[in-house]
Each structure stands twice: as C-alpha cells, then as structure tokens.
Amino acid sequence: MKSIVKLVTLVVFVGLILCQEDVDTSSSAGVYMVTLKQAPSVFYNYRPNQVKKKMMVYSTSGGANTLENPSFSNVTKRGHHFGSRIARVHDSLLRRVLKGEKYLKLYSYHYLINGFAVLVTPQQAHKLSGRKEVANVVPDYSVRTETTHTPQFLGLPQGAWLQEGGYNTAGEGVVIGLVDTGIDPTHVSFADSLSGNSYPVPEHFTGVCEVTRDFPSGSCNRKLVGARHFAASAITRGIFNASQDYASPFDGDGHGTHTASIAAGNHGIPVVVAGHHFGNASGMAPRAHIAVYKALYKSFGGFAADVVAAIDQAAQDGVDVISLSITPNRRPPGIATFFNPIDMALLSAFKSGIFVVQAAGNTGPSPKSVSSFSPWIFTVGAAAHDRKYSNSILLGGNTTITGVGLAPGTDDSYTLVSAIDALNDPEAPHDEYVNECQDFSSLNQTIVQGNLLICSYSIKFVLGQSTIYNAIQTARNLSAAGIVFTMDPFIIGFQLNPVPMSLPGIIIPSANDSKVLLQYYNSSLQRDPVSKKVIKFGAVACISGGVEANFSYSAPKIMYYSARGPDPEDNFLQDAEILKPNLVAPGNSIWAAWSSGGTESVEFLGEDFAMMSGTSMAAPHIAGLAALIKQKFPYFSPSAIGSALSTTASLHDKDGGPIMAQRAYANPDLNQSPATPFDMGSGFVNATAALNPGLILDLGYKDYMSFLCGINGSEPVVLNYTGTSCGPTKVNGVDLNLPSITIANLNQTRTIQRTVTNIGGNESYSVGWNAPYGVSMKVSPSHFFIANGGKQVLNVFLNSTMNSSVASFGRIGLFGDKNHAVNIHVSVVVKIAYNMSSSS
C-alpha cells in the first residue's frame, strides 16, 4: 500500500453468467457478495484428490485465456467438478429469484465461502437477501496496496538459513501465495534454473498458470508454480484499463513483483539501478515456491469480491502461506471489524491450515489506525533497518548540507545555476513551475552546460505531476554537471526515499536547509542594475556521492507511517482485546525486484529493482520467514507459527537500547519515544530464534468460533458467514490462547490463563514478570518442568491499583535451562481500582 512517501477457492468461474444479454450497468447497479447458509467445502474437510496427469490446458472466458500446469502434474480433477456443481446451484438460485431480470454473476465461491459475487440493483439484492438459502448479502468495497541487506540484518545467513541447510534449501517444499498486483515472470529473481539441485513442485500444490498474450506459455516454472488474475468486479464497473492493468497475472504496477521477491526471491541476484551496483538481493525463503493471485491493479487498486476470489483459489490450490500487502479503504461496518468478507474468508483459510500475513497499513502514527483486525491474521508493521543512503553538498562558504539521492558525487566544485535564472527568454511569460526543470526546451543550454542545475521540488512532485526522472533528463539534455533539488517551503514534513540518479545529484529534503543554500546562491549572484539579468554566477558547490550505504544507524525503529494499535473492534473504536500489530519487520527503504512494466514509481521505470517503503514491504518478510518455520515444523498450525514468531521477537535495537517509535509525520526523528506493544506488537522479528521457540501457544478454529460467538449480537452474523450455529462455549478475546494478553478494561481484578506446549525437549522454566503501571500482577507457577510435547497452564492474576484510561504495558518471561526465552506481552488500557467509598 502507498502513502505520501513512496511506500510504498474455489474454482472461480468467470465465464460470466448472464440472464443477461443486456445487463443493467447503470449507477443503480452494484456488485454484491452473496453467502449461502450451506457451509463451503473446506468445512467438510474436503481435500481434492491429487491426480497426476501429463498436462492440463483448458480455456476460460470464451477461449481468450488458457490455464496450464507448470509442473505437468498435480492437476485437480475432482475439485473442478465439485466447483462446477456448486456454481450450477448458484446459477439456479439466481434464475429462480431474478426470473426474467438482468444480472451478471461474476464469481462462484465454494472452497472457503459458499456464495457468489453478482452485479445487481439494490432492489434485486434485497430480493436475494430475503431467500431462506441466503445467509448474507454484502456490498463490494475497495481495497488498496500498502532487498539486499535485510537478510543480513535479520541474521539469516549464519542463523535461520544455516538451520535449514543453507540458502540453497531454505523454504523448499513450501508454497507462498501472494494476493497483489501480479508478477513479472521474466525477472531472474523467479527463475528456476539457477541451482543444479532438483527443485520439484510440491505434491500438495494443485494450482495452474494462466496463459495470455502478455503472460505466455512457459511463464511459470518450478519456482513460480501458479499465476492467475481476478478482475471481474473491476471490469463490471467500467474502470479496468487493459493497456495499463493487463488482463493477466502480469504486473503492470511493480508492487506485486517487489513483494514476491522479498518473500521468496532467488538468492544472490545483483541489484543494479541507474548503473550503480547496490549489492545482491535475496528473498527471506529463497527456495520457497511462489503462487501469484493478482487482484490489485495500478489504475484503481482493487475490490473485495476479486480479493475473496483470489484467496479462495489460493486455498484450494494448496498454498501454505498467504501474504496480503493490502488493506481495506475503510473500517468495515457492522457489530465488529472481524465480520467482513475478506477476514471471514481468511478464517476459513486458517481452518485449512494456511498461515495468513497482512500489512498493518500505512496510516500511522495515530492510535487505532491499524487496518488489519482479526486474531487469525498475523498483522505486520514496518520498521527501519540500519542501512541508509545519504549524500551531502558542500557549499563554497564551507557549509555542508545533507540530503538524499542514490547518485554519484562530483569530482570537483562546480558553479550553481538556478533554472529560473537560465531561461531562454526571461522576459516572456512562463509557467510558474518552470523551475521544476521538467522541460529542457525552456532553458538556455549555454548557461547550464557544465554547471550544477538547481531545481525546485514542489507540490507537483508530491502529486506525481512532476518527476525526478524528467528533471534529470533535462539536466542531461543541457549537459549539466549535476542537479540539486531544493524543497519548496510550502511542503511541510514530507519524507523522501532515496531516488536513483544516473548523474551527480542531491535532493535537500529540509525547507530550512534549502533556504540556506538559496540564500548563499542569491548572495553570490551579480545582476545588471538595469535589466536585472544575471551577469555572473558566483556560488559553487561540490556534491558527495550517495551510492555507498551507511550501516551505523540505530535500528530497528518503528516508522511513523506504520499503523498502530490498539485494535479497533468496531466503528465506535471500542478496543478489541487482541494485540495489533502482531510484530514488526523491515519495511523501510527495501530493495527488491521490479517489474519491467512497473509504473508505480516513475523513478524506477525500466529498472530491474526498486527501493520502496511501507508495511507492504514488511508483510512479505514475515511470509518468507513463516515458510522457513513451516519447512522445519511441517506439523505446525498457523497459530503455532504465529506464536513462534511472536514469543521470540527482539525487544531491543542493535545497540541494546529500547526500540524507538516515530510519533509524528513531520520531523519524525525528532519526535520519537520507546515503542510499546501497540506500536510494535510483540517486537521486531528474530528469524533465528523463531526456528527454536522452545514453547508455543496454540489455538484452533473452534477457539475463534467461540470468540466470535462471544461478541454481543453476533450469533446470526456468525451463522451467516460460516454456516455454523454458535455453541454453548463463548470466550472473550483476552481468553484466547494468544501469545499476548490485551485487556481493554480491567475492572478491579481478573484471572487469565495461558497454556504453553513444549516442542523443544525436556526443560525446566522459571517465570518472571513486569506488571503494567497501575496494575499488580502475579503468575503461577513461578517454576515448572515440562516434558517434550507436554503442556503447562499459566495462571495470570491481575489487580488494578489505580483509576486510569492511559494504556500501560508489562511482560511475562519464561526462561528455560536450555536457553529458550519466551515473552508474552501484557497490555492494559482502562484500569478501574476498588473504590472503598462506594463500597461503604
């Protein structure tokens, strides 16, 4: 997903069913997702038979596309027929209810959800909602999208990869499904021929590869094992642009290629951008397999109906991990944020054993800004790592100003010339933005040639109407020695990622520093007293290069844009007793693969790699690391994987100090304080420790059903979404066996239990704790021995000692005699102490 910083199934039947020669596509018609009361196939533990076959190719959408199996095996026959039968049931219902009326069915869902997406009028939707077979009718809604050094920063080469046998085997046999903007299959990060080792497609994966003109036969391989696209909802709205968005799995944006390579891109791929070498890239699980489900697009983002179809297909195909670098554009309405089509589809994915990772969102740093809500989803925030690129400019007055720019330096000092003073005809009317250097024809080459061209970075750059790329082309066309961007004073607090430049250059991100440079420049000019034309440019400067990385910065640090908890339970912003985010991972200034058709960042047009920032980049780090855990512990449930990541997370920066969190958009490094669990969840991911957690906290689908049924007024909603009635057992969020404890309202006293399971061999543990401020806490037992495979119940007693509505935080630590350390964070928001006067 993006912010102002460049942050950057079912069988789906899209042979669109129409009753329907002329579908009503007027403004009154809309896309609705309809859920039926009969449970989907996953609720019956349905698993398609895996049938070996030489090859499968069949056409969809009237023969426009074909689907092929890249491994020439593992093709699902039975699943296709089962989905066809369910689709016929859906078609029959539509014909009966909307007899003789116009409508357009977009998808049939059957694996995670039994339902369909359909284009109808509100009146038709009301008719459908009144049928006894129909559980739920929900309007479609929009969603949005939200590396070379991070493997070293996370300690993978000497840690997690080593435990898996080295990078040549790390993640092998695990399939990561990415719901994103697609992929560029030609990128070397996704080749399957870089190693001489055998690389079979996992037997449990049954997905296929969609074939189109821009995603030809052979695009998939034993690395990229599946690829499809989902755009029916967008197409019905008339906003799908085939020339930009590609009706295929091909990535016309860049975001999907970037996230896929972070999770599982090949190891040791040289990163060369603008002619500069920035090291070698690797995904977190370089031997894991990738399956792509394109449901997000450059020109409009995406829609829930398409995303649900993509998730449903991924689950049926047999992926082990789903990575979602997307969030909804608004908080879901209703009695709880958890009850929305995407989250409920992901609950079914959880039931089928899939670990689900989602970006927290780029809407920080305000509280309750997180856009990933449900406890069965592992929500990831963004942190900075210790690598930074910075350059500087030394002015003739011996003043040094720092800036950004992935650019070489100058070999000497050169004269500074502002674009506004280099016009071909200063007397002629000109565009007020001419000093942005977007059009070389308006500038005088004789004046600029051999000098440093000063250009203004105005609001038009922020809006994407002007680009660094165009300004650099202007400087090149005018034979400038380099380029200097000064920040427009009207742009306050704007944060810049380093931008690649093929000639010496610098962007000065501070308006105050820009003012210093311009004052020096103007004071050094000599002008004709009559015409006011410049007759001598006296300012000189030398640019020091910014292509060499600096690794001395304190890290990790929670980025200002990373969305924060506490988790909002509903639109009234009541606090859910669920810790969000779950964890933070590297998300700032991440180098990763870039699509040859990628247009999200014009500065990286035509490049093979791009540097992006955002929680979108953090989530696939965790998806890849989850694949390593799944490889080592194939029997782990999704909850066990989440527990291993959470309880072993780092709580300190690389210098041993507390992890800091930026608290403001403007000047974030000047507005920071120690991070809390509502900023960083359980902490910063520790990949090596997560592969040896010692103890895990596990829970299953029935636990989450009991949790959902415990929400006031939720029973009919639960029935509508799951086809299952609530039972007698109901629990609050705080009582779920999560690897954290979050209490929205501690009214005097409360006792909470957590059950740990030993997966690390016989071990004795001692228990320590730090109570949240305003709370007394005790954990029992304080010591215990636990055999391998055994379980131990921990009783946590909490007592409020003051009245306060300010959140406070503590921690429980379990320390084993085999060096396992397990951390469980405790967060308490409202505290109500025992009131003696009211009692008397």
MARMI-16265 format. One line per 3 residues: number of its first residue (from 1); their letters; for each residue x, y, z of C-alpha. Coordinates in steps of 0.02 Angstrom, whole numbers. Each point is the difference from the previous one (the first is absolute). Layout:
N
NUM> a> X/Y/Z  ... $
END
This chain:
840
1> mks> 0/0/0  58/177/-28  2/158/102 $
4> ivk> 72/170/-45  171/-76/20  24/-124/-143 $
7> lvt> -43/-136/119  -10/-63/-59  -842/-1166/-163 $
10> lvv> -75/-65/-54  3/-14/-183  -42/175/-59 $
13> fvg> -116/1/-148  20/158/-98  -88/-65/-152 $
16> lil> -120/136/57  -177/-64/22  -129/119/-70 $
19> cqe> -187/-5/-14  57/127/-71  24/52/-173 $
22> dvd> -8/180/59  54/15/180  -52/155/95 $
25> tss> 165/90/27  -81/163/48  51/92/156 $
28> sag> -135/-91/99  81/-170/-28  143/-59/107 $
31> vym> 102/-152/43  -60/-101/151  78/-151/84 $
34> vtl> -132/-129/43  34/-137/128  -109/-155/13 $
37> kqa> -41/-90/161  70/-167/-55  180/-13/57 $
40> psv> 140/6/-130  102/-153/-44  142/38/120 $
43> fyn> -121/-17/147  -24/-182/-47  189/-24/1 $
46> yrp> -12/-26/-187  170/-23/-80  7/-24/-189 $
49> nqv> 85/-157/-63  167/36/-79  -2/-82/-170 $
52> kkk> 161/-15/-98  -21/47/-181  118/40/-143 $
55> mmv> -69/175/-30  -155/103/22  -54/142/-113 $
58> yst> -178/62/-6  -78/163/-53  -103/125/97 $
61> sgg> -95/156/-47  -42/-61/-173  175/-61/-37 $
64> ant> 86/166/28  116/-73/131  65/-174/38 $
67> len> 58/-81/159  147/-118/6  84/-96/137 $
70> psf> 183/53/8  61/-164/75  -105/-108/-117 $
73> snv> -69/-90/153  -103/23/158  -156/48/-96 $
76> tkr> -165/5/93  -144/-86/-90  -120/-29/140 $
79> ghh> 15/178/67  -49/70/-169  -156/-110/-10 $
82> fgs> -49/39/179  14/187/-36  -102/-21/-160 $
85> ria> -141/-82/99  -2/142/128  3/128/-141 $
88> rvh> -154/-82/-76  -89/15/168  42/186/4 $
91> dsl> -62/23/-179  -162/-90/41  -32/112/150 $
94> lrr> 29/157/-102  -117/-58/-137  -138/-39/125 $
97> vlk> 14/160/100  33/120/-144  -104/-87/-131 $
100> gek> -4/102/-161  106/139/76  173/58/-51 $
103> ylk> 151/-42/108  181/-53/-20  82/-134/107 $
106> lys> 186/34/18  65/-141/109  -58/-160/84 $
109> yhy> 89/-30/164  -1/-175/73  159/-46/92 $
112> lin> 11/127/142  -169/82/-26  -157/-73/-77 $
115> gfa> -65/147/-98  22/110/-150  32/178/-57 $
118> vlv> -134/76/-111  -37/166/-83  -180/47/45 $
121> tpq> -106/148/51  -34/37/185  -177/-63/-26 $
124> qah> 65/-165/-69  124/-13/143  -146/21/120 $
127> kls> -92/-142/-86  151/-113/19  20/44/184 $
130> grk> -179/-57/32  30/-177/-60  13/-135/133 $
133> eva> 154/-74/-86  92/167/11  99/41/157 $
136> nvv> 78/167/-43  -1/134/-136  143/125/13 $
139> pdy> 42/143/-120  172/-14/-78  130/126/62 $
142> svr> 171/61/-54  171/-49/65  174/73/-26 $
145> tet> 180/-54/-3  105/52/150  795/-287/-96 $
148> tht> 181/-4/11  48/27/183  -148/-62/103 $
151> pqf> 54/-185/-4  163/53/82  -87/118/122 $
154> lgl> -116/-143/50  148/-119/20  -60/-125/-130 $
157> pqg> 165/-56/-79  77/-55/167  -166/-38/86 $
160> awl> -166/-55/-74  68/-48/-171  139/-100/80 $
163> qeg> -129/-96/103  -91/-43/-162  159/-61/-86 $
166> gyn> 50/165/-81  -84/118/-123  -1/-139/-133 $
169> tag> -138/-90/95  -80/136/107  -189/-10/-24 $
172> egv> 0/-145/-124  -165/-93/-9  -101/147/66 $
175> vig> -116/102/-112  -31/184/37  -156/73/-80 $
178> lvd> 5/187/-30  -160/100/-31  69/157/-80 $
181> tgi> 25/89/-167  72/-152/-90  177/-43/-47 $
184> dpt> 128/21/-138  42/-182/-40  155/48/-102 $
187> hvs> 92/69/152  153/-101/48  -60/1/181 $
190> fad> -132/-127/-52  104/-113/-114  8/-185/44 $
193> sls> 164/-42/-85  127/90/110  43/-155/101 $
196> gns> 48/-174/-56  -99/-76/143  -167/-82/-39 $
199> ypv> -145/118/29  -166/-94/-9  -167/86/13 $
202> peh> -76/-53/168  -121/-145/-17  -134/86/103 $
205> ftg> -11/150/-118  -129/-17/-139  -5/175/-74 $
208> vce> 19/47/-181  74/139/-104  -110/116/-102 $
211> vtr> 64/30/-176  -30/161/-97  88/103/-131 $
214> dfp> 99/95/133  20/-152/113  46/-133/-129 $
217> sgs> 15/-187/19  156/-43/98  -11/153/114 $
220> cnr> -22/-115/149  133/-124/54  51/-97/154 $
223> klv> 29/163/95  -153/95/-59  -122/-144/12 $
226> gar> -166/87/-27  -70/165/-64  -177/66/-28 $
229> hfa> -89/167/-6  -169/55/69  -82/159/-65 $
232> asa> -184/-37/-31  -62/126/128  110/137/-72 $
235> itr> -50/-40/-178  -186/14/39  31/175/68 $
238> gif> 77/54/-165  164/55/81  113/-140/-59 $
241> nas> 132/67/-121  71/-150/-95  148/100/-67 $
244> qdy> 57/49/176  -69/-137/109  26/-156/-109 $
247> asp> -137/-132/-1  126/-129/55  115/-38/148 $
250> fdg> 131/119/-72  46/141/118  -30/171/-78 $
253> dgh> 29/87/166  160/-70/78  -68/-25/176 $
256> gth> -37/-186/-20  168/-42/-77  83/95/143 $
259> tas> -93/-91/139  20/-171/-81  189/18/-9 $
262> iaa> 9/58/181  -88/-158/56  83/-128/-111 $
265> gnh> 109/78/-135  155/-95/-53  161/22/97 $
268> gip> 149/104/-55  -80/103/-141  103/157/-40 $
271> vvv> -95/163/30  51/124/-133  -100/162/-13 $
274> agh> 43/154/-103  167/-82/-39  48/-19/185 $
277> hfg> 23/-166/89  -88/-7/170  44/-178/53 $
280> nas> -86/-167/-26  -184/-35/39  -84/-150/78 $
283> gma> -173/-43/60  -28/-59/179  -34/-178/-60 $
286> pra> 99/-7/-162  -48/-181/-41  -185/17/40 $
289> hia> -123/-6/-143  -110/145/-54  -182/1/-55 $
292> vyk> -72/166/-57  -183/52/10  -16/171/-79 $
295> aly> -147/100/69  76/175/14  31/119/-144 $
298> ksf> 97/158/-36  -141/113/-54  -131/-34/135 $
301> ggf> 64/-115/138  -121/-144/22  -167/-63/65 $
304> aad> -46/-124/135  -96/-115/-119  157/-27/-103 $
307> vva> 111/-18/154  -115/-131/77  2/-96/-164 $
310> aid> 190/5/1  12/-58/181  -125/-140/-33 $
313> qaa> 99/-61/-149  164/7/95  -72/-107/139 $
316> qdg> -68/-129/-121  166/-7/-92  88/-50/161 $
319> vdv> 111/148/45  81/-8/172  12/188/32 $
322> isl> -105/145/-65  80/173/-4  -113/152/-16 $
325> sit> 84/169/-19  -173/79/-13  -128/74/118 $
328> pnr> -179/64/-15  -27/183/-41  -117/17/147 $
331> rpp> -34/-85/165  -131/-137/-29  -175/45/62 $
334> gia> -104/-111/113  10/-65/177  186/-41/-12 $
337> tff> 142/34/-121  33/-188/-13  -163/-30/-93 $
340> npi> 45/45/-179  16/-112/-153  189/5/-10 $
343> dma> 34/-38/183  -131/-137/4  75/-81/-155 $
346> lls> 168/7/87  -76/-84/154  -45/-146/-112 $
349> afk> 177/4/-70  63/-11/178  -115/-150/26 $
352> sgi> 81/-88/-147  173/27/75  59/154/-95 $
355> fvv> 104/132/91  -65/172/-50  107/158/4 $
358> qaa> -68/175/-30  76/174/-2  -56/108/147 $
361> gnt> -27/152/-112  92/163/-30  -119/110/98 $
364> gps> 108/26/156  54/68/118  -170/37/79 $
367> pks> -75/-127/122  -128/-126/-67  58/29/-178 $
370> vss> 35/-184/-36  -97/-68/-149  22/-186/33 $
373> fsp> -117/-56/137  -28/-185/30  100/-111/119 $
376> wif> 19/-140/-129  94/122/-113  182/37/39 $
379> tvg> 15/189/-15  169/77/-39  60/178/29 $
382> aaa> 151/83/-80  168/39/78  160/76/-67 $
385> hdr> 157/-104/-10  175/69/24  44/36/-182 $
388> kys> -18/178/-63  56/91/-155  39/183/22 $
391> nsi> 102/126/-95  46/181/30  45/159/-88 $
394> llg> 146/112/54  -32/182/-40  138/121/-44 $
397> gnt> -26/86/168  56/-164/82  -177/-46/52 $
400> tit> -50/-184/-15  -182/-47/-28  -60/-180/6 $
403> gvg> -125/-72/-122  -58/-156/-89  33/-74/-170 $
406> lap> 69/-164/-65  122/98/-106  186/16/-29 $
409> gtd> 94/153/61  91/132/-99  187/-8/-24 $
412> dsy> 22/185/41  -96/157/42  -116/70/-134 $
415> tlv> -98/160/-23  -181/-1/58  -131/62/-124 $
418> sai> -185/11/43  -122/-49/-137  -95/163/25 $
421> dal> 160/94/-45  35/-106/-154  -156/33/-103 $
424> ndp> 18/20/-188  -108/156/8  -17/72/176 $
427> eap> -118/134/-64  -127/-120/-75  -145/-65/105 $
430> hde> 43/-168/74  -75/-137/105  15/35/186 $
433> yvn> 71/-176/17  136/22/-130  129/-14/139 $
436> ecq> -50/-183/21  107/-38/-155  -130/-109/-86 $
439> dfs> 26/75/-174  178/28/-62  -57/103/-149 $
442> sln> -40/149/111  178/8/69  160/69/-77 $
445> qti> 128/-136/-26  143/125/-11  -36/57/178 $
448> vqg> -30/-172/75  134/-101/-88  139/-59/117 $
451> nll> -87/68/156  -110/-67/140  -182/32/-43 $
454> ics> -112/52/146  -180/-59/-14  -146/22/119 $
457> ysi> -87/-152/78  -179/64/9  -170/-72/43 $
460> kfv> -12/-64/-180  135/-128/39  -101/-58/151 $
463> lgq> -155/-18/-110  96/-92/-136  -26/138/-129 $
466> sti> 187/36/-7  138/-128/16  183/-14/47 $
469> yna> 22/-104/-158  -56/143/-114  110/125/92 $
472> iqt> 152/-113/-20  -37/-17/-186  -5/190/-10 $
475> arn> 169/12/86  71/-130/-119  -69/86/-155 $
478> lsa> 79/164/57  168/-84/41  -8/51/183 $
481> agi> 136/-64/117  -133/-52/125  -167/46/77 $
484> vft> -55/70/168  -181/-2/62  -54/124/133 $
487> mdp> -159/-31/99  -145/119/-27  -39/84/170 $
490> fii> -185/-40/-23  38/-186/15  3/-34/186 $
493> gfq> 60/-164/75  13/-95/-165  111/-154/14 $
496> lnp> 104/-56/-148  67/-169/-46  170/3/-85 $
499> vpm> -26/19/-187  117/-74/-131  91/124/-110 $
502> slp> 115/-40/-143  99/162/20  65/92/154 $
505> gii> -146/67/99  -81/32/167  -173/37/69 $
508> ips> -1/113/154  -153/-58/97  2/140/128 $
511> and> -82/166/-46  115/88/125  157/-76/-76 $
514> skv> -66/43/-172  -20/180/58  183/2/56 $
517> llq> 58/-59/-172  -110/125/-94  57/144/111 $
520> yyn> 181/-45/-38  -41/-15/-185  -92/166/-12 $
523> ssl> 132/93/101  132/-58/-124  -89/61/-157 $
526> qrd> 49/157/-94  -145/80/-95  -9/140/-126 $
529> pvs> -69/148/98  -119/47/-142  -60/-163/-80 $
532> kkv> 22/-103/161  72/-141/-106  134/-106/80 $
535> ikf> 170/46/-68  101/-113/115  -40/-159/97 $
538> gav> 115/2/152  -63/-146/106  94/-165/-9 $
541> aci> -28/-169/79  62/-179/4  -117/-150/16 $
544> sgg> 57/-151/98  -70/-165/-67  -145/-96/75 $
547> vea> 20/-173/-76  100/-72/146  -106/-65/143 $
550> nfs> 29/48/181  -38/-136/129  33/99/158 $
553> ysa> -179/54/36  -95/-59/152  -129/-129/-50 $
556> pki> -130/-67/-3  -115/151/18  -188/4/-24 $
559> myy> -40/111/-149  -122/143/20  -114/-67/-137 $
562> sar> -16/-174/76  -180/-18/64  -24/-18/187 $
565> gpd> -111/-88/124  -99/-26/103  -106/-105/-114 $
568> ped> -169/86/-31  -140/-125/25  -133/104/-88 $
571> nfl> -36/169/-79  -26/75/172  186/-37/28 $
574> qda> -30/-114/148  161/-92/38  8/-183/-48 $
577> eil> 95/-107/123  117/-54/-139  178/63/-20 $
580> kpn> 28/89/-166  119/10/-86  67/-173/41 $
583> lva> 179/41/-46  109/120/-99  125/-42/-137 $
586> pgn> 111/98/-120  -110/109/-109  97/160/-34 $
589> siw> 113/27/-151  -9/-180/-60  88/-51/-161 $
592> aaw> -96/-135/-93  -44/-56/-176  -96/117/-115 $
595> ssg> -112/-40/-146  55/47/-175  -174/75/-17 $
598> gte> 0/78/173  -67/178/6  -36/27/186 $
601> sve> 161/99/17  54/94/-155  176/19/71 $
604> flg> 24/-188/-23  -74/-14/-174  98/-126/-102 $
607> edf> 102/-59/151  9/-180/61  -4/50/184 $
610> amm> -82/136/102  11/69/176  -170/14/83 $
613> sgt> -65/30/175  -157/-49/92  -85/-137/100 $
616> sma> -24/-80/-171  185/-37/3  -2/-62/181 $
619> aph> -137/-131/-23  92/-108/-130  153/-5/113 $
622> iag> -109/-92/126  -80/-107/-135  172/-61/-52 $
625> laa> 57/-31/178  -162/-94/35  45/-113/-147 $
628> lik> 165/-42/88  -95/-47/158  -124/-104/-100 $
631> qkf> 145/-89/-84  78/-45/168  -165/-38/88 $
634> pyf> -120/-61/-135  -125/-52/133  -13/177/73 $
637> sps> -172/80/-4  -13/181/-57  -16/51/183 $
640> aig> 159/-94/45  95/90/-138  -66/167/63 $
643> sal> 48/-45/178  177/-47/-50  21/168/-86 $
646> stt> -79/100/141  74/-74/159  179/8/-67 $
649> asl> -6/177/-69  138/124/42  -39/140/122 $
652> hdk> 160/101/-22  89/87/-142  169/-59/-63 $
655> dgg> 89/109/130  -96/-76/145  -115/148/28 $
658> pim> -190/0/-10  -80/-6/-172  -58/176/-39 $
661> aqr> -161/50/-88  -20/157/-104  -150/100/63 $
664> aya> -28/133/-133  -7/15/-188  99/163/1 $
667> npd> 180/-17/59  -27/-179/61  177/-25/68 $
670> lnq> -26/150/114  -166/-71/63  31/-175/65 $
673> spa> -11/-99/160  18/-183/54  -119/-113/-94 $
676> tpf> -145/-86/88  -91/-159/-54  -129/111/-85 $
679> dmg> 142/63/-111  98/-160/-29  -107/-144/60 $
682> sgf> 111/-131/81  156/84/-69  116/-10/-150 $
685> vna> 9/-170/-84  145/-112/51  11/-126/-141 $
688> taa> 126/-117/80  -86/-8/170  -169/-32/-83 $
691> lnp> 69/-165/-67  36/-56/178  -139/73/108 $
694> gli> 1/-133/137  -182/28/46  -149/47/-107 $
697> ldl> -175/61/37  -123/-85/-115  -185/20/-40 $
700> gyk> -117/-57/-137  -152/42/-104  -124/-49/136 $
703> dym> 83/125/119  -27/140/-124  -180/-54/-26 $
706> sfl> -27/11/189  80/173/-3  -112/62/-141 $
709> cgi> -153/-73/84  47/95/159  -25/169/-84 $
712> ngs> -168/75/47  -131/-29/-135  118/-101/-109 $
715> epv> -88/-169/-8  -101/33/-159  151/81/-82 $
718> vln> 110/-150/42  -131/-116/-72  -14/106/-157 $
721> ytg> 187/0/-34  48/-176/54  -159/-102/-19 $
724> tsc> 30/-59/179  -106/39/153  82/62/158 $
727> gpt> 22/-129/137  -8/23/188  185/46/15 $
730> kvn> 36/185/-18  162/90/43  65/177/3 $
733> gvd> 151/52/-101  112/6/153  -38/-183/36 $
736> lnl> 60/-62/-170  164/-94/19  96/135/-93 $
739> psi> 185/37/29  -49/167/77  -127/67/126 $
742> tia> -100/156/-41  -133/66/120  -112/142/-58 $
745> nln> -76/29/173  72/-71/161  -139/23/127 $
748> qtr> 88/-36/164  61/-180/-20  14/-132/-133 $
751> tiq> 77/-172/-20  60/-54/-171  72/-165/-56 $
754> rtv> 126/-43/-134  50/-176/-50  173/-33/-69 $
757> tni> 54/-155/-96  180/-60/0  77/-36/-171 $
760> ggn> 181/21/55  40/-153/108  -13/-28/187 $
763> esy> 36/164/90  -22/93/163  -64/179/-6 $
766> svg> -1/145/121  -131/136/-18  27/186/21 $
769> wna> -112/149/-33  -12/189/-5  -173/67/40 $
772> pyg> -79/140/-103  -3/168/91  -152/10/112 $
775> vsm> -18/-189/7  64/-132/120  36/-168/-81 $
778> kvs> 48/-175/51  30/-155/-106  -17/-177/65 $
781> psh> 94/-113/-2  162/96/13  102/-155/-45 $
784> ffi> -46/-157/-96  74/-149/-89  -78/-47/-166 $
787> ang> 34/-156/-102  16/4/-188  -177/8/-71 $
790> gkq> -71/42/171  -114/145/46  3/122/145 $
793> vln> -139/118/54  54/173/61  -118/98/112 $
796> vfl> 21/188/-14  -79/102/142  -24/186/-32 $
799> nst> -65/132/119  -27/183/-43  83/116/126 $
802> mns> -58/166/-73  -133/79/-109  71/42/-170 $
805> sva> -47/-1/-183  180/10/-59  66/-163/-70 $
808> sfg> 144/-81/93  106/-150/-43  89/-145/82 $
811> rig> 76/-167/-45  9/-181/56  164/-90/-33 $
814> lfg> 25/-189/1  184/-46/11  55/-179/-32 $
817> dkn> 159/-87/59  37/-41/-183  5/186/-41 $
820> hav> -176/14/-70  -81/167/40  -186/30/-29 $
823> nih> -77/173/17  -186/35/21  -45/185/-5 $
826> vsv> -136/67/115  -96/158/-49  -135/80/108 $
829> vvk> -97/151/-62  -133/55/126  33/-39/183 $
832> iay> -134/14/135  59/-24/178  -105/-59/148 $
835> nms> -97/151/67  -11/-2/190  -123/145/16 $
838> sss> -128/-70/-122  14/-169/86  -35/73/172 $
END
